Amino acid sequence: MLRFVFVLCAAFYLLLGAALYFFPVAGFGTLTVSPTWVARLCGALVLAWGVQLALSSTRPGGPTVAGLVVSNLLVAATLAPAVLSGQALSLPVAPVAVLAISLALVVLAVLAIVSPREPRRF
């Protein structure tokens, strides 16, 4: 039953995250909700993912490492092109700081891939 709950939650978050990620910018004006609520929803998704990563860090394994790597690379692949193309000039932080965060996420993803795994305990 617990596995079923995890699968349903994963499907919900994956579909919602993909919809928000690939939603056209012009389409946000046609939404019937305030853009503030979209930002809050995105914040809630990031917070939920952070909690999941924190809980997964107690027993890292293959799937949790893959999730960590994919999430870090996806965020870095979203931030870096925005800064390099000049679209992030309205951010309150310096573009160099955003690039540094992207680089740090890529380094952490690579470290997660090459780090030795803990032996399984049965």
Secondary structure, 3 states (H helix, E strand, C coil): CHHHHHHHHHHHHHHHHHHHHHCCHHHHHHCCCCHHHHHHHHHHHHHHHHHHHHHHCCCCCHHHHHHHHHHHHHHHHHHHHHHHCCCCCCCCCCHHHHHHHHHHHHHHHHHHHHCCCCCCCC
